[in-house]
Amino acid sequence: MYITKQGQAWDQIARAVYGKEIYADFLMESNPKHLNTLIFSAGVELNTPKLPEPRKDLPPWR
């Protein structure tokens, strides 16, 4: 669970929670009722599930 701060956007929250902005889409998928929000007000509770494990079925040269 993450509690937003005034003025935060999805990418800023993803960086705060997961360490990289690229996980903003994963964060958005995990919080569908907030998809229409671009800039958050303070105190919004967001679900922050653990990131999925990387796929292990890649060829050995990858």
C-alpha positions in Angstrom: 0.0 0.0 0.0 1.2 3.5 -0.9 -0.3 6.8 0.3 0.2 9.5 -2.3 1.5 13.0 -1.7 0.0 16.1 -3.2 0.9 16.6 -6.9 2.4 13.1 -7.5 1.9 11.4 -10.9 2.0 7.7 -11.8 5.7 7.7 -12.8 6.8 9.5 -9.6 4.9 6.9 -7.5 6.4 4.0 -9.5 9.9 5.3 -8.9 9.2 5.8 -5.2 7.8 2.2 -4.9 9.7 0.2 -7.4 12.8 2.2 -8.1 12.0 2.9 -11.8 9.4 4.9 -13.7 9.0 2.1 -16.2 6.8 0.3 -13.7 4.1 3.0 -13.9 2.0 0.8 -16.2 2.1 -2.1 -13.8 1.1 0.2 -11.0 -1.8 1.6 -13.1 -3.0 -2.0 -13.9 -3.0 -2.7 -10.2 -5.2 0.4 -9.4 -7.9 0.5 -12.2 -10.3 2.8 -10.2 -7.7 5.6 -10.4 -6.9 5.3 -14.1 -8.5 8.7 -14.9 -6.2 10.4 -12.3 -3.1 12.1 -13.8 -2.0 14.1 -10.7 -2.9 12.8 -7.3 -4.1 14.7 -4.3 -2.6 13.8 -0.9 -3.8 10.7 1.0 -4.9 8.4 -1.9 -4.2 4.8 -1.1 -2.8 2.8 -3.9 -2.3 -1.0 -4.1 1.4 -1.8 -4.7 1.8 -5.5 -5.4 5.1 -7.2 -5.7 6.6 -7.1 -9.2 6.2 -10.3 -11.1 9.4 -12.5 -11.3 11.2 -12.2 -14.6 10.5 -15.0 -17.0 12.9 -17.9 -16.6 12.2 -19.6 -20.0 14.5 -17.5 -22.0 17.3 -19.1 -24.1 20.7 -19.3 -22.4 22.2 -16.6 -24.5 19.8 -14.0 -23.1 
